[in-house]
Amino acid sequence: MKAVNRVIKETALEFANQAISKGCAVITDGLTAYPQLKSQGYTHERVLSSSPEAEEKIHWVHALISNAKAFMVGTFHGLDKSHLQVLFR
């Protein structure tokens, strides 16, 4: 995981190039920052959160994010944005 100020095409591609091997399958939601991944050598599957398959394919991503938020609030009683990336290393 990586903390970013905004999820835009540039930050999505930068993260993908650093953390994901070319040719790997990437499953994302409908955010417009992700479609470029296919042209960059990744297999990209878009799953809209309103679709029936979303529960099956991205449920655990939502659970991971929810658990991370609960951990931060419970452990640190809130967390300044400047410290987020330290937790995701």
N, C-alpha and C positions, 0 to 999 in steps of 0.2 A: 504494500500500500504506500501511497505517497500523498501527502497533504499539498493541495494547490489552492491558490486564491480563487481561480475560476476554471471550470472545465470547458475549455475551448479546443478547437482543432489542434493548435500548436502544443498545448500542454498534454493532450491525449496522445498525440504522436510521439512527443518527447518521452513520455512515460513508457509507451509501448516499445520504443526502440531500446530503452534501457533495461526493461524488465521481462520482455516477452520475445522468445525466439521466432524468427521469420518462419512462416508456414504453420504456426500454431493457430488453433481455433480460438477466437475471441467472441464471447457472447455478451452483448450489451443491450441496454434498454434503447429507447427511441431517440435519445439525445443526438442532436445534429453534429456533435463533435466527432462521432465515431465512424461514419461511413467511409472516410478516407483510408481507414485501416486496410481495406481490401486491396486498394491500389498500391499499398506499401508492402505487400507480400504476406499479409495475414489472412487467414480464413475468417471472415466476419459474418456472424449471424445476429440479426437484430430481433429482439423479442420485446414487443410492446407490453408494458405492465398491465394493460387492460385485456390482453389475450389470454385464452385458457391455458396455454403452455407456459405462461410466465411463472405461475406458482411452482411448477416443476423445475424450471430451468434457472430461475434467479432467486428462489426462496432463500437459499443459504447465504447469498450475498447480502440480502436484507437482514438476515439474522446476525451475520458477522458485524455489520455496521451498527445495528441496534445494541449488540453486546459490547462493542467497543465504546459506544456512547455511555452506556450504563457503567462500565468500568471506570471511565474518566470522571463521571459525576460522583460515583460512589467513593473512589479512591482519592481524588484530588479536589472534590467539591467544586468542580468546574475547572477549566483549564484555559489558559491564555493561548491564543492562536500561535504565538511565537514558539510554543513548546510542542505543538502537535507532531511535527516530523520526527522528533526524538522517539516517540512511542511507536512509530511505524517502521522503524529500522529492523 
